[in-house]
Amino acid sequence: MVKIRLKRFGAQKRPCYRVVVQDSRKPRDGVCIEEIGTYQPIATADAQISIDLDRANYWISKGAQPTDIVSKLMNKQSVSQAK
């Protein structure tokens, strides 16, 4: 199954994450199909989330399932763009 999930990178104790489309059987930091955004939890509130929602919706329409955290991040970004 294809999932939309987080892939960790960054220094030790300073995490950054890429939002990726990846086969669920692959390891977390393994090869991905497509990178569609980033999440930086340590950054300021307006620069934390950057996800291409068009690509995310495309992959969801093709059957990809976002993880719980990615779903929350996508909702948070869509609400902030609506303001």
Residue, then its C-alpha position, 0 to 999 in steps of 0.5 A: m500500500v502507498k502511504i503519505r508519511l514523514k521521512r526524518f532528516g536533520a541533525q541530532k536533536r534538531p529534527c526536520y521532516r519531509v512529507v513523502v509518498q512511499d510504499s508502506r513496506k519500505p523503511r522510514d528513511g528509504v527510497c520514496i516515490e515523491e517528496i511533496g513537502t516539508y515539516q520543520p517543528i522547531a521553526t517559527a509557526d508560519a514556516q513550519i509546514s510546507i506541503d503541496l496540497d494539490r499533489a497530496n490530493y492527487w495521490i489520495s485520489k490514486g489510493a494513497q493513505p496519509t498517516d494520522i500526523v500527515s493528515k493533521l499537518m495537511n488540515k493545519q496548512s489548509v486552515s492557515q491558507a484559508k485565512 
